[in-house]
Amino acid sequence: MTAKTKKKARRRPKVEYKIDEKGGYFFKEPSPEYRPTFKEYYYDREHHIKLIKGDCIDVLNQAPEECVDMIFADPPYFLSNNGITCQAGKMVSVNKGKWDVSKGAETNHEFNLKWLKACQRVLKPNGTIWVSGTMHVIYSIGFAMQQLGYKLLNDIVWYKKNAPPNLSCRYFTHSTEIVQWAAKNRKSRHYFDYKLMKHTNNGKQMRNVWPFNGNEDTPDTVWVIGAPGRDEKVFGKHPTQKPIELLKRIILASTKKGDLVLDPFTGASTTGVASLLLNRKYVGIDLEDDYLRLSVKRIKEILPPNKSVDWERSVHA
């Protein structure tokens, strides 16, 4: 056997996929020798919800190409640097876990390039991606998107009305995040529900800063969205959990009913909950059992028919 033949023999068996007739759920039909590094954690076939435990880059690189309509990603902000913050009036550590520890600007950017490239691979030709981040990561995200050939569409300014105070009194209080919206590439003809967004904004064009929580003075100039309320944390919480209203608006603006939404860092699966409420399919990926268990509890809590809400129809009514 030649060296070339030996090298060929050592290659991992190719994974074959089967796309569900209802819309692209990462089904695997591997050969008997294949040993995936990820696993299906939860799957509700009736409601088209799937959670996968594994590294998102690994999962997405082995998933079918061009099967996802929209992605929302809340990647690590790399803020766990032994600093302090305020939570419920108490001084607490900012450390969230090993996954949030910075490995240096260059390594962090390389990570962002890898997972964004994997996301771009699974997006449909006209699909879009939304990425949330603070100043610590969002500039790397934007640069990586440009390097990969994404088409930048909007940057959304999210003002957190109830942001924690700055304990050091040496900086302005951090109270905003940026949500970057981009299409797969320059040829993409992305979907945007302009009429619905204008309708929900009192008949005015919606700008890239959004109001919530009854801020009537600035209805079309600033997005004011509070942190997740107690009802969103009844089963537990994720340290970077996003409010359900933020995800509802993002999903309504950029997807249609029945579309497949994916979150590569699903955490507490707020994206999944919003997708389920708005009649979209959902795939979430995470490495942590604790967060996947929390996700399952949140998803099951809204599955009964009496909890399901056609929020889009109620807006138009």
C-alpha positions as CSV (number, residue, x, y, z in Angstrom):
1,M,0.0,0.0,0.0
2,T,1.5,3.4,-1.0
3,A,1.7,6.4,1.3
4,K,-1.0,8.1,-0.8
5,T,-3.3,5.1,-0.4
6,K,-2.7,4.9,3.4
7,K,-3.6,8.6,3.7
8,K,-6.8,8.1,1.8
9,A,-7.7,5.1,4.0
10,R,-7.3,7.2,7.2
11,R,-9.9,9.8,6.1
12,R,-13.0,10.0,8.1
13,P,-16.1,8.5,6.5
14,K,-18.2,11.1,4.7
15,V,-21.4,12.0,6.5
16,E,-24.6,11.9,4.5
17,Y,-27.6,14.1,5.3
18,K,-31.3,13.9,4.8
19,I,-33.3,17.1,4.7
20,D,-36.7,16.9,6.3
21,E,-39.5,17.8,4.0
22,K,-40.6,20.4,6.4
23,G,-37.4,22.4,6.2
24,G,-33.9,21.4,6.9
25,Y,-33.2,20.1,10.4
26,F,-29.6,18.8,10.4
27,F,-30.6,15.2,10.1
28,K,-27.6,12.8,10.1
29,E,-27.3,9.5,8.3
30,P,-23.7,8.6,9.0
31,S,-21.9,5.5,8.1
32,P,-21.5,3.0,11.0
33,E,-17.9,4.0,11.5
34,Y,-18.7,7.7,12.0
35,R,-18.5,9.0,15.5
36,P,-19.8,12.6,15.7
37,T,-18.5,15.0,18.3
38,F,-22.0,16.3,18.9
39,K,-25.4,14.9,19.6
40,E,-29.0,15.6,19.4
41,Y,-30.1,16.8,22.8
42,Y,-33.8,17.5,22.3
43,Y,-36.1,17.3,19.3
44,D,-39.8,18.0,19.0
45,R,-40.8,16.9,15.5
46,E,-44.3,18.3,15.8
47,H,-43.2,21.8,16.6
48,H,-39.9,21.7,14.6
49,I,-37.6,22.5,17.5
50,K,-34.2,20.9,17.8
51,L,-31.4,21.4,20.3
52,I,-27.9,20.1,19.6
53,K,-25.1,19.7,22.2
54,G,-21.7,20.4,20.6
55,D,-19.3,23.0,19.4
56,C,-21.2,25.2,16.9
57,I,-18.3,25.3,14.4
58,D,-18.1,21.5,14.3
59,V,-21.9,21.2,14.0
60,L,-22.3,23.8,11.3
61,N,-19.4,22.6,9.2
62,Q,-21.0,19.1,9.1
63,A,-24.6,20.4,8.5
64,P,-26.3,20.6,5.1
65,E,-25.3,23.7,3.1
66,E,-27.8,26.6,2.5
67,C,-30.6,25.2,4.7
68,V,-31.1,28.1,7.2
69,D,-33.2,31.2,6.6
70,M,-32.0,33.3,9.5
71,I,-29.4,33.2,12.3
72,F,-29.3,35.1,15.6
73,A,-26.0,34.8,17.4
74,D,-25.0,36.0,20.8
75,P,-21.3,35.0,20.9
76,P,-18.9,35.3,23.8
77,Y,-18.0,38.9,24.5
78,F,-14.7,37.9,26.2
79,L,-15.5,40.0,29.3
80,S,-14.6,37.5,32.0
81,N,-11.5,39.3,33.2
82,N,-11.9,39.2,37.0
83,G,-13.6,42.6,37.1
84,I,-16.8,43.5,39.1
85,T,-20.3,44.6,38.2
86,C,-23.5,45.3,40.0
87,Q,-26.4,42.8,40.2
88,A,-29.5,43.3,42.2
89,G,-27.7,46.1,44.2
90,K,-24.8,43.8,45.0
91,M,-21.2,43.8,43.9
92,V,-20.5,40.6,41.9
93,S,-17.8,39.2,39.6
94,V,-18.2,39.7,35.9
95,N,-16.7,36.2,35.2
96,K,-19.3,34.0,33.4
97,G,-17.2,31.0,32.6
98,K,-14.2,29.7,30.7
99,W,-16.1,30.2,27.4
100,D,-16.0,34.0,28.0
101,V,-12.3,34.4,28.9
102,S,-10.4,36.4,26.3
103,K,-7.4,34.8,24.6
104,G,-6.2,38.0,23.1
105,A,-7.5,40.2,20.3
106,E,-6.0,38.1,17.5
107,T,-7.2,34.8,18.8
108,N,-10.6,36.2,19.6
109,H,-10.9,37.5,16.0
110,E,-9.8,34.2,14.6
111,F,-12.6,32.5,16.5
112,N,-15.1,35.0,15.2
113,L,-14.0,34.4,11.7
114,K,-14.4,30.6,12.1
115,W,-17.9,30.6,13.5
116,L,-19.1,33.3,11.1
117,K,-17.7,31.4,8.2
118,A,-19.5,28.2,9.4
119,C,-22.8,30.2,9.7
120,Q,-22.4,31.7,6.2
121,R,-22.1,28.1,4.9
122,V,-25.5,27.1,6.2
123,L,-27.4,30.3,5.3
124,K,-29.6,30.1,2.3
125,P,-28.6,32.4,-0.6
126,N,-31.0,35.1,0.6
127,G,-30.5,34.3,4.3
128,T,-29.5,36.8,7.0
129,I,-27.6,36.8,10.3
130,W,-28.0,39.0,13.4
131,V,-25.1,39.2,15.9
132,S,-25.4,40.9,19.3
133,G,-22.4,42.3,21.1
134,T,-20.8,45.1,23.1
135,M,-17.9,47.3,22.1
136,H,-15.6,44.5,23.2
137,V,-16.5,42.2,20.4
138,I,-18.8,43.9,17.8
139,Y,-16.0,45.6,15.9
140,S,-14.3,42.3,15.4
141,I,-17.6,40.8,14.2
142,G,-18.1,43.6,11.7
143,F,-14.6,43.3,10.3
144,A,-14.9,39.5,10.1
145,M,-18.1,39.9,8.2
146,Q,-16.5,42.2,5.7
147,Q,-13.5,39.8,5.3
148,L,-15.9,36.9,4.6
149,G,-18.0,38.8,2.0
150,Y,-21.2,39.3,4.0
151,K,-23.4,42.2,3.0
152,L,-23.8,44.6,5.9
153,L,-27.4,45.7,6.2
154,N,-27.9,47.6,9.5
155,D,-26.4,48.1,12.9
156,I,-29.1,48.3,15.6
157,V,-28.5,50.2,18.8
158,W,-30.1,48.5,21.8
159,Y,-30.4,50.8,24.8
160,K,-30.8,48.8,28.0
161,K,-33.1,50.9,30.2
162,N,-32.2,49.0,33.4
163,A,-28.5,48.5,32.8
164,P,-26.4,48.1,36.1
165,P,-24.6,51.2,37.4
166,N,-20.8,51.7,37.0
167,L,-19.3,50.9,40.4
168,S,-15.8,52.3,39.7
169,C,-17.2,55.7,38.7
170,R,-14.3,56.0,36.2
171,Y,-16.3,55.5,33.0
172,F,-19.7,56.3,31.5
173,T,-22.2,53.6,32.4
174,H,-22.4,50.9,29.8
175,S,-26.0,50.8,28.7
176,T,-26.0,49.8,25.0
177,E,-25.3,46.8,22.8
178,I,-25.0,46.7,19.0
179,V,-26.9,44.1,16.9
180,Q,-25.3,43.8,13.5
181,W,-27.6,42.6,10.7
182,A,-26.0,41.2,7.5
183,A,-27.0,39.2,4.4
184,K,-25.0,36.1,3.3
185,N,-23.3,37.9,0.5
186,R,-23.6,40.9,-1.9
187,K,-25.9,39.0,-4.3
188,S,-28.4,38.2,-1.5
189,R,-31.9,39.6,-1.9
190,H,-32.8,39.6,1.8
191,Y,-36.3,39.5,3.3
192,F,-37.5,42.5,5.3
193,D,-41.1,43.0,6.5
194,Y,-41.1,46.7,6.0
195,K,-44.9,47.0,6.3
196,L,-45.0,45.2,9.7
197,M,-42.2,47.2,11.1
198,K,-43.8,50.5,10.0
199,H,-47.1,49.3,11.4
200,T,-45.6,48.5,14.8
201,N,-43.9,51.9,14.9
202,N,-47.1,54.0,14.7
203,G,-47.0,54.3,10.9
204,K,-43.5,55.7,10.7
205,Q,-40.4,54.1,9.2
206,M,-38.6,52.1,11.8
207,R,-35.1,53.4,12.5
208,N,-32.1,51.4,13.7
209,V,-32.7,52.3,17.4
210,W,-35.8,50.8,18.9
211,P,-38.0,51.8,21.9
212,F,-39.8,49.3,24.3
213,N,-41.2,49.4,27.8
214,G,-43.6,52.3,27.2
215,N,-41.1,55.1,26.3
216,E,-43.7,57.2,24.5
217,D,-41.5,60.3,24.2
218,T,-39.1,58.8,21.6
219,P,-41.2,56.2,19.7
220,D,-39.0,56.0,16.6
221,T,-35.6,57.2,17.7
222,V,-34.3,54.8,20.3
223,W,-34.7,51.1,21.1
224,V,-35.2,50.8,24.8
225,I,-35.5,47.2,25.9
226,G,-35.1,46.2,29.5
227,A,-33.2,43.1,30.6
228,P,-35.2,39.8,30.8
229,G,-37.9,40.0,33.4
230,R,-38.5,37.5,36.2
231,D,-41.0,35.6,34.1
232,E,-38.3,34.9,31.6
233,K,-36.0,33.4,34.4
234,V,-38.5,31.2,36.2
235,F,-36.5,28.1,35.3
236,G,-33.1,29.7,35.8
237,K,-31.1,32.2,33.9
238,H,-28.1,32.6,31.5
239,P,-25.6,35.3,32.2
240,T,-26.1,36.9,28.8
241,Q,-29.7,36.1,28.3
242,K,-31.5,38.4,25.9
243,P,-35.1,39.7,26.3
244,I,-37.9,38.0,24.4
245,E,-39.1,41.3,22.9
246,L,-35.7,41.8,21.1
247,L,-35.9,38.4,19.5
248,K,-39.5,38.7,18.5
249,R,-38.8,41.9,16.6
250,I,-35.7,40.5,14.9
251,I,-37.6,37.4,13.8
252,L,-40.6,39.2,12.6
253,A,-38.5,41.7,10.7
254,S,-36.4,39.2,8.7
255,T,-38.3,35.9,8.4
256,K,-41.6,34.5,7.3
257,K,-43.8,31.9,9.0
258,G,-42.3,28.4,8.7
259,D,-38.8,29.7,8.1
260,L,-35.9,28.0,9.9
261,V,-34.1,30.1,12.5
262,L,-30.8,29.0,14.0
263,D,-28.8,30.1,17.1
264,P,-25.3,28.8,17.3
265,F,-24.9,29.9,21.0
266,T,-28.4,29.1,22.2
267,G,-27.9,29.6,25.9
268,A,-31.3,29.9,27.5
269,S,-32.9,29.6,24.0
270,T,-34.7,32.9,24.0
271,T,-34.4,32.7,20.2
272,G,-36.1,29.3,20.3
273,V,-38.9,30.5,22.5
274,A,-39.6,33.5,20.2
275,S,-39.4,31.2,17.2
276,L,-41.9,28.8,18.6
277,L,-44.3,31.7,19.6
278,L,-44.1,33.1,16.1
279,N,-44.5,29.8,14.2
280,R,-40.9,29.5,13.0
281,K,-38.7,26.3,13.0
282,Y,-35.7,26.4,15.3
283,V,-32.3,24.8,15.8
284,G,-30.2,25.8,18.8
285,I,-26.6,24.7,19.6
286,D,-24.7,24.8,22.9
287,L,-21.9,23.0,24.7
288,E,-23.3,23.4,28.3
289,D,-25.7,20.8,29.7
290,D,-27.0,23.3,32.3
291,Y,-28.1,25.8,29.6
292,L,-29.6,23.0,27.4
293,R,-31.6,21.8,30.3
294,L,-32.8,25.3,30.9
295,S,-33.7,25.6,27.2
296,V,-35.8,22.5,27.3
297,K,-37.7,23.7,30.3
298,R,-38.5,27.0,28.7
299,I,-39.5,25.4,25.4
300,K,-41.8,22.8,27.0
301,E,-43.4,25.6,29.1
302,I,-44.9,27.2,26.1
303,L,-45.7,24.1,24.0
304,P,-49.3,23.6,25.2
305,P,-51.8,25.1,22.7
306,N,-53.2,27.5,25.3
307,K,-49.8,29.1,25.6
308,S,-49.1,29.5,21.9
309,V,-49.6,33.0,20.5
310,D,-49.8,34.1,16.9
311,W,-48.2,37.4,17.8
312,E,-47.8,38.5,14.2
313,R,-51.5,38.2,13.6
314,S,-52.4,40.1,16.8
315,V,-50.1,43.0,15.6
316,H,-52.0,43.3,12.3
317,A,-55.4,43.1,14.0
